[in-house]
Amino acid sequence: MSVPTAIVIVLGEAHLRQIMKSYARYYNGFRTHRSLNKDTPNSRPVQRSGPISSYAILAGLHHHYARV
């Protein structure tokens, strides 16, 4: 099993706080959790139709795919 290596260069405390807030929003709002039956801690509506767009999170470290 391979694990992607990710490097984020932190440019100070304010930058670190911004990175952590961004990741927390991603983790709670978009990232699916197996223990929640592939839902997020902040539940969201199911989108069944429409084109799919990709949004980069943390400079492309993660991606969020959503229907427009």
HELIX and SHEET records of a PDB file:
HELIX    1   1 GLU A   13  GLY A   29  1                                  17    
HELIX    2   2 ARG A   34  LEU A   36  5                                   3    
SHEET    1   A 2 ILE A  52  ILE A  57  0                                        
SHEET    2   A 2 HIS A  62  ARG A  67 -1                                        
END                                                                             
